[in-house]
Amino acid sequence: MDLDNRPTSGPTGPGALGGGLDGVAAPTAVIDLGVLLANAREMRERAGRLPIRLASKSIRVRGLIERLLGEDGYAGVLAYSAAEARWLVGHGVNNVVVAYPTVDRATLRAISADERLASEVAFMVDLPEHVQLVSECAVDHPLRVAIDVDCSLRVGPVAIGAHRSSVHRPADAERIAALVTSTAGVRLAGVMFYDAQIAGVPDSSAAVRLMKKASLRELAHRRSRVLAAVTRHASLDFVNAGGTGSLHLLRDEPGLTDLAAGSGLFTPTLFDQYDGAHLHPAAYFVSPVVRKPSDDVVVTYSGGYVASGPPGESRVPHVAFPAGLRTFGQEGTGEVQTPLRGNAARALRVGDLVWFRHAKAGEMCERFDEVVLLEQGRVAGRLPTYRGEGQNFG
C-alpha cells in the first residue's frame, strides 16, 4: 500500500485525496481546499442574511483567512489576541474584533498610535478594570471596545455554558455601557453574545437537544433586553453572536449584524455531530509508518497532538484512514511514536501514510509550519501557518 492511503469521506469523494504527498517523512498538515470551500458555502447558507465573522483561532493560517474573506458572505475577523489583531490589520485585514479581554498594554498603545489600526480593531470588555486599562492606553486615537455578554443558561445555582464574562443581565450590560461612554479614550462599538452551550456542544442526546432549545429561547429574550439597555447609551457598529453549531439557529434573530464561526471550515472530530449542519472533514495530518513490529501493528511518527478542554477520548486525534486502526490504550497517540493496531495495518508498509483528524480546528496548526493544500487529489499549494510566519499568539 502506498499513497492510495487516503480518506474516503467528504464531497470530494473516495480516492480523491493524497496524490503528490510522496516522501512525507514527518507529520504534515493537509487541507482539502475543495471540502473547506464547500463547508464555507454550507455555513454561509445556514447563516442566511448575516455575514460570517471568521474566528481566527480555528484557522491560524493567514492565507486561508484572506482567501475566505474574499468569499461572499464572509466579513471581518474574530481574533483571539490583541497582538494578532494588530498583525492581521498590518497585513491588510479589516474589521477585527478581539474576542477576549487583553492586558497587553504595549499592543494597545501601539494600536492607539495608528489611526487605521485604531479604527479597525475592537477590544472586549466586561469589567471596569478592562475599560480603565484600555482607556489608559488610548494615548493617541480613541480605542473601540465591545461588551462580552455571558450567554450561559442559568438553572438555579447551575450555569450551563462557558464561564467567562461578568455581564449577564441587562442591568450588568447597562452599567458597563454607561461606564464606557463616560470614559475618555474609549468608544463603545459593539456587543458579543457567544452561546458556547449551543454552538460548541454536539447534539449527542435528547437531553442536550432539550437544553439547547431552552437556552436558545432564554437567550433570545435576554438578548433583546440587553441590546435595549446598551443602545440607550450608544449606537453600535456591530452585534455579534453564535458559532459553527448555531448559525442556522440565529440567522433570523433581530438585532444581530454578524455571526461568528471558524471550526466548521476544517470540521475537526468535535464537530461531527450537529443537527442541521452538513459539514465534512477538511483538515488532516498525515504521518508515515516508521515501524511494523507485527502484521497487525504499525508505528507512525509522532502524532500526540491532544486538544485543549477536559482531558479524555474526545480530545485525542483519531485515525481517518485507513479505517480500522486504533491506538493502544496504554500508549495512545505519542510524543514521538504512535503505535496502531488493526487489520488495516496488514496492508501498510514502512513509509505509507496514515491520515489523522485533530479534535479541534486551529489548534492543529500550532504543530506545523505550513499546511499543504489539496485540490482534486493533487497538491495545489502550501500556506504558512501563524507558526510558520514566526507568530505565536498563545
C-alpha positions as CSV (number, residue, x, y, z in Angstrom):
1,M,0.0,0.0,0.0
2,D,1.3,3.5,-0.7
3,L,-0.2,6.9,-1.4
4,D,-3.5,5.4,-2.1
5,N,-3.8,5.8,1.7
6,R,-6.4,8.5,1.8
7,P,-9.6,9.5,3.5
8,T,-12.8,8.3,1.8
9,S,-15.3,10.8,3.2
10,G,-16.4,14.2,2.1
11,P,-17.8,15.7,-1.0
12,T,-14.5,15.2,-2.9
13,G,-15.4,11.5,-2.9
14,P,-13.4,8.3,-2.4
15,G,-10.0,8.2,-3.7
16,A,-9.7,11.9,-4.4
17,L,-7.0,12.8,-1.8
18,G,-3.4,12.0,-1.4
19,G,-1.6,12.4,-4.7
20,G,1.7,14.3,-4.5
21,L,2.4,13.6,-0.9
22,D,5.3,11.2,-1.8
23,G,8.2,11.4,0.6
24,V,6.4,12.8,3.6
25,A,8.9,12.0,6.5
26,A,7.2,13.6,9.4
27,P,3.6,14.6,10.3
28,T,2.3,17.1,7.8
29,A,-0.8,19.2,7.9
30,V,-3.1,18.8,5.0
31,I,-6.2,20.9,4.0
32,D,-8.6,19.6,1.3
33,L,-9.4,23.0,-0.2
34,G,-12.4,21.8,-2.1
35,V,-14.0,20.5,1.1
36,L,-13.1,23.6,3.0
37,L,-14.8,25.8,0.4
38,A,-17.8,23.5,0.4
39,N,-18.0,23.9,4.2
40,A,-17.7,27.6,3.8
41,R,-20.7,27.6,1.4
42,E,-22.7,25.4,3.7
43,M,-22.1,27.7,6.6
44,R,-22.9,30.8,4.6
45,E,-26.2,29.3,3.6
46,R,-27.0,28.4,7.2
47,A,-26.1,32.0,8.3
48,G,-28.8,33.4,5.9
49,R,-28.7,37.2,5.6
50,L,-25.9,37.6,8.2
51,P,-22.2,37.7,7.2
52,I,-19.9,35.3,9.0
53,R,-17.1,36.8,11.0
54,L,-14.1,34.4,10.9
55,A,-13.0,33.0,14.2
56,S,-9.3,33.1,13.6
57,K,-8.3,30.7,16.4
58,S,-10.0,28.0,14.4
59,I,-7.9,28.7,11.3
60,R,-4.5,30.2,12.3
61,V,-3.4,30.4,8.6
62,R,-3.3,34.0,7.4
63,G,-3.5,33.0,3.7
64,L,-6.7,31.0,4.3
65,I,-8.2,33.8,6.3
66,E,-7.6,36.2,3.4
67,R,-9.0,33.7,0.9
68,L,-12.2,33.2,2.9
69,L,-12.7,36.9,3.4
70,G,-12.8,37.1,-0.4
71,E,-15.8,34.7,-0.4
72,D,-19.4,36.0,-0.5
73,G,-21.0,36.1,3.0
74,Y,-17.7,36.5,4.9
75,A,-16.7,39.8,6.5
76,G,-14.4,40.6,9.5
77,V,-12.4,38.5,11.9
78,L,-12.9,37.5,15.5
79,A,-9.3,37.3,16.7
80,Y,-8.1,35.8,19.9
81,S,-5.2,38.2,20.7
82,A,-4.6,41.9,20.5
83,A,-1.1,41.3,19.0
84,E,-2.7,39.0,16.4
85,A,-5.3,41.7,15.6
86,R,-2.5,44.3,15.1
87,W,-0.6,41.8,12.9
88,L,-3.6,41.0,10.7
89,V,-4.6,44.6,10.2
90,G,-1.0,45.3,9.3
91,H,-1.4,42.8,6.5
92,G,-4.5,44.5,5.1
93,V,-7.3,42.6,7.0
94,N,-10.1,44.9,8.1
95,N,-12.7,44.8,10.8
96,V,-11.1,42.8,13.5
97,V,-12.7,42.2,16.9
98,V,-10.5,40.8,19.7
99,A,-12.9,38.2,21.3
100,Y,-11.2,38.1,24.7
101,P,-10.1,40.8,27.1
102,T,-6.4,41.8,26.9
103,V,-3.9,43.3,29.3
104,D,-1.3,43.8,26.6
105,R,-0.6,47.4,27.2
106,A,2.2,47.7,24.7
107,T,0.0,46.5,21.9
108,L,-2.9,48.6,23.0
109,R,-0.7,51.7,22.9
110,A,0.7,50.8,19.5
111,I,-2.8,50.4,18.1
112,S,-3.9,53.7,19.6
113,A,-0.9,55.3,18.0
114,D,-2.0,54.3,14.5
115,E,-5.3,55.8,13.2
116,R,-6.1,52.9,10.8
117,L,-5.3,50.2,13.5
118,A,-7.5,52.1,16.0
119,S,-10.4,52.3,13.6
120,E,-10.2,48.6,12.5
121,V,-9.8,46.8,15.9
122,A,-12.2,46.5,18.8
123,F,-11.4,45.1,22.2
124,M,-13.6,43.0,24.5
125,V,-14.5,44.3,28.0
126,D,-16.8,43.0,30.7
127,L,-15.2,44.6,33.9
128,P,-14.5,48.2,34.9
129,E,-10.8,47.1,35.1
130,H,-10.8,46.3,31.4
131,V,-12.3,49.7,30.5
132,Q,-9.8,51.5,32.7
133,L,-6.8,49.7,31.2
134,V,-7.9,50.3,27.6
135,S,-8.5,54.0,28.4
136,E,-5.1,54.4,29.9
137,C,-3.5,53.0,26.8
138,A,-5.5,55.2,24.4
139,V,-2.8,57.8,24.2
140,D,-3.3,59.0,20.6
141,H,-6.5,57.8,18.9
142,P,-9.6,56.5,20.8
143,L,-9.9,52.7,21.1
144,R,-13.0,50.8,20.3
145,V,-14.4,48.4,22.8
146,A,-17.2,45.8,22.8
147,I,-19.1,44.2,25.7
148,D,-18.9,40.4,26.0
149,V,-22.2,39.2,27.3
150,D,-22.3,35.9,29.3
151,C,-24.7,33.7,27.4
152,S,-24.8,30.7,29.8
153,L,-28.1,29.2,30.8
154,R,-28.8,29.6,34.5
155,V,-30.8,26.8,36.1
156,G,-31.0,27.5,39.8
157,P,-27.4,27.6,41.0
158,V,-26.1,25.8,37.9
159,A,-24.7,27.8,34.9
160,I,-24.6,25.8,31.7
161,G,-22.1,27.2,29.3
162,A,-18.7,29.0,29.3
163,H,-17.6,30.8,32.4
164,R,-16.1,34.0,31.1
165,S,-17.9,37.3,31.2
166,S,-19.3,39.1,34.3
167,V,-22.0,40.7,32.2
168,H,-25.1,38.5,32.3
169,R,-28.2,40.6,33.0
170,P,-29.4,43.6,31.1
171,A,-28.6,45.7,34.2
172,D,-25.0,44.5,34.1
173,A,-24.7,45.4,30.4
174,E,-26.2,48.9,31.0
175,R,-23.8,49.6,33.9
176,I,-20.7,48.8,31.8
177,A,-22.1,50.6,28.7
178,A,-22.6,53.7,30.9
179,L,-19.1,53.4,32.2
180,V,-17.6,53.1,28.7
181,T,-19.4,56.0,27.3
182,S,-18.3,58.2,30.2
183,T,-14.7,57.2,30.0
184,A,-12.2,59.2,28.0
185,G,-10.3,57.5,25.2
186,V,-12.7,54.6,24.5
187,R,-15.8,54.2,22.3
188,L,-18.5,51.6,22.7
189,A,-18.5,49.9,19.3
190,G,-20.3,46.6,19.8
191,V,-21.7,43.7,21.8
192,M,-20.8,40.0,21.5
193,F,-23.0,37.0,22.5
194,Y,-21.2,33.7,22.3
195,D,-23.6,30.8,23.0
196,A,-21.0,28.1,23.9
197,Q,-23.5,25.7,25.2
198,I,-25.4,25.8,21.8
199,A,-22.7,26.5,19.2
200,G,-20.0,24.4,20.8
201,V,-21.8,21.3,22.1
202,P,-22.6,18.4,19.7
203,D,-26.2,17.2,19.6
204,S,-25.3,13.9,21.3
205,S,-28.6,13.2,23.2
206,A,-32.2,14.2,23.7
207,A,-31.2,15.9,26.9
208,V,-28.6,18.1,25.1
209,R,-31.2,19.0,22.4
210,L,-33.7,20.0,25.1
211,M,-31.0,22.1,26.9
212,K,-30.1,23.8,23.7
213,K,-33.7,24.6,22.8
214,A,-34.4,26.1,26.3
215,S,-31.1,28.1,26.1
216,L,-31.9,29.5,22.7
217,R,-35.3,30.7,23.9
218,E,-34.0,32.2,27.1
219,L,-31.1,33.9,25.3
220,A,-33.3,35.4,22.6
221,H,-35.4,37.1,25.2
222,R,-32.4,38.3,27.3
223,R,-30.5,39.5,24.2
224,S,-33.3,41.9,23.2
225,R,-33.3,43.4,26.7
226,V,-29.5,43.6,26.8
227,L,-29.5,45.4,23.5
228,A,-32.2,47.8,24.6
229,A,-30.2,48.6,27.7
230,V,-26.9,49.1,25.8
231,T,-28.3,51.2,23.0
232,R,-29.7,53.7,25.5
233,H,-26.0,54.8,25.8
234,A,-24.5,54.3,22.3
235,S,-25.3,53.3,18.8
236,L,-23.4,50.1,17.9
237,D,-21.2,49.2,14.9
238,F,-21.8,45.5,15.4
239,V,-23.7,42.9,17.4
240,N,-22.1,39.5,17.0
241,A,-23.3,36.1,18.1
242,G,-23.1,32.4,17.5
243,G,-20.7,29.8,16.3
244,T,-20.4,27.0,13.8
245,G,-23.1,25.0,15.5
246,S,-25.7,27.7,15.9
247,L,-25.5,29.7,12.6
248,H,-28.9,28.3,11.3
249,L,-30.5,28.9,14.7
250,L,-29.6,32.6,14.8
251,R,-30.0,33.7,11.2
252,D,-33.3,35.4,11.8
253,E,-32.6,36.8,15.2
254,P,-33.4,40.5,15.3
255,G,-30.6,42.9,16.3
256,L,-27.7,40.8,15.1
257,T,-25.3,42.2,12.5
258,D,-23.0,39.2,12.1
259,L,-22.3,35.7,13.2
260,A,-19.0,34.2,14.2
261,A,-17.7,30.8,13.0
262,G,-14.5,29.0,12.2
263,S,-14.3,25.4,13.3
264,G,-16.8,24.2,10.7
265,L,-14.4,25.1,7.9
266,F,-11.9,22.4,9.0
267,T,-14.6,20.3,10.7
268,P,-12.4,18.5,13.3
269,T,-13.8,15.5,15.2
270,L,-15.6,17.5,17.8
271,F,-17.8,18.9,15.1
272,D,-19.0,15.6,13.7
273,Q,-22.4,15.6,15.4
274,Y,-24.5,18.7,14.9
275,D,-28.1,18.6,13.9
276,G,-28.9,20.9,10.9
277,A,-25.3,21.1,9.8
278,H,-23.9,19.2,6.8
279,L,-20.1,19.6,7.1
280,H,-17.3,17.3,6.1
281,P,-13.7,16.9,7.3
282,A,-11.3,19.2,5.5
283,A,-8.2,19.1,7.8
284,Y,-5.9,16.2,8.5
285,F,-2.4,15.5,9.5
286,V,-0.6,12.6,7.8
287,S,2.2,10.7,9.4
288,P,4.4,8.0,7.9
289,V,4.7,4.4,9.1
290,V,8.2,4.0,10.6
291,R,7.9,0.6,12.2
292,K,6.0,-2.6,11.8
293,P,6.5,-4.9,14.8
294,S,3.9,-7.4,13.7
295,D,1.4,-8.0,10.9
296,D,-1.5,-6.1,12.5
297,V,0.6,-3.3,14.2
298,V,2.2,-0.3,12.6
299,V,4.0,2.6,14.3
300,T,3.7,6.1,12.9
301,Y,6.0,9.0,13.7
302,S,4.8,11.4,16.4
303,G,1.1,12.4,16.4
304,G,0.3,13.1,20.1
305,Y,-1.5,16.3,19.3
306,V,-4.0,16.4,22.1
307,A,-6.6,19.2,22.0
308,S,-7.5,21.6,24.9
309,G,-10.5,21.1,27.0
310,P,-11.5,18.3,29.5
311,P,-8.9,15.5,29.2
312,G,-10.4,12.4,27.6
313,E,-11.0,10.5,24.5
314,S,-12.8,13.4,22.8
315,R,-9.6,15.4,22.8
316,V,-7.1,13.0,21.1
317,P,-6.5,12.6,17.4
318,H,-8.4,9.8,15.6
319,V,-7.3,7.8,12.6
320,A,-9.3,8.8,9.5
321,F,-7.7,6.4,7.0
322,P,-7.1,3.5,6.7
323,A,-10.2,2.6,8.6
324,G,-10.0,0.1,11.4
325,L,-6.8,1.3,13.0
326,R,-6.9,2.1,16.7
327,T,-4.4,3.2,19.3
328,F,-3.2,1.1,22.2
329,G,-4.9,2.1,25.5
330,Q,-1.6,2.2,27.4
331,E,0.1,4.4,24.9
332,G,-2.4,6.5,22.9
333,T,-1.0,9.0,20.4
334,G,2.6,9.5,21.3
335,E,5.2,12.2,21.8
336,V,7.4,10.7,19.0
337,Q,5.7,7.4,18.1
338,T,2.1,6.3,17.8
339,P,1.5,2.5,17.6
340,L,-1.7,1.5,15.9
341,R,-3.4,-1.9,15.7
342,G,-6.0,-3.3,13.4
343,N,-6.5,-5.4,10.2
344,A,-5.8,-2.4,8.0
345,A,-2.2,-2.5,9.3
346,R,-1.6,-5.7,7.4
347,A,-1.6,-3.8,4.1
348,L,0.6,-1.0,5.3
349,R,4.4,-0.8,4.6
350,V,7.1,1.4,6.1
351,G,6.7,4.9,4.5
352,D,3.0,4.6,3.9
353,L,0.9,7.4,5.3
354,V,-1.8,7.2,8.0
355,W,-4.3,10.1,8.0
356,F,-5.4,11.5,11.3
357,R,-8.0,14.1,12.3
358,H,-7.4,16.5,15.2
359,A,-10.1,17.1,17.8
360,K,-10.1,20.9,17.2
361,A,-9.5,23.1,14.2
362,G,-6.9,25.8,14.5
363,E,-5.0,24.1,17.4
364,M,-3.7,21.6,14.9
365,C,-1.9,24.4,13.0
366,E,0.2,25.3,16.1
367,R,2.1,22.0,15.4
368,F,3.0,22.8,11.8
369,D,4.9,25.5,9.9
370,E,2.7,25.1,6.9
371,V,-0.5,23.4,5.5
372,V,-0.4,21.5,2.3
373,L,-3.5,22.4,0.1
374,L,-5.0,19.6,-1.9
375,E,-7.4,20.1,-4.8
376,Q,-8.8,17.2,-6.8
377,G,-6.4,14.9,-5.0
378,R,-3.3,16.9,-6.0
379,V,-1.1,19.3,-4.2
380,A,-2.3,22.8,-5.2
381,G,-0.1,24.9,-2.9
382,R,1.2,25.4,0.5
383,L,0.5,28.2,3.0
384,P,2.4,29.1,6.2
385,T,0.6,28.8,9.5
386,Y,0.9,31.5,12.1
387,R,3.8,29.5,13.5
388,G,5.3,29.2,10.0
389,E,5.2,33.0,9.8
390,G,7.0,33.2,13.2
391,Q,3.9,34.3,15.1
392,N,2.9,33.0,18.4
393,F,-0.2,34.5,20.0
394,G,-0.7,31.9,22.8
